Amino acid sequence: MEYAFQKDKFQNPANSYWICVEQHYSQPWNASAAILYYWGRQFSVRAGDKGHRLVKEIRTTAQEFGVDSQPHFDTVDHSN
């Protein structure tokens, strides 16, 4: 797993964060399996010889959305 530091777009260090941008998984594959379920989706696979592996490469791109604003409160005197 590889992480990257994402600086806050408004230069506030308290809002900066680390995000996992790349992941690599390699695991043994059951040679008699005919279906793979991944994130609720079904995929047909061909039965293979021993030694086959399931390899997953995952890349994440982060984009920060925000508004540079500050709260402002006015008090109103309703006693008059």
Buried (B, 14 or more C-beta within 10 A) or exposed (E): EEEEEBEEEEEEEEEEEEEEBEEEEEEEBEEEEEEEEEEEEEEEEEEEEEEBEBEEEEEEEEEEEEEEEEEEEEEEEEEE
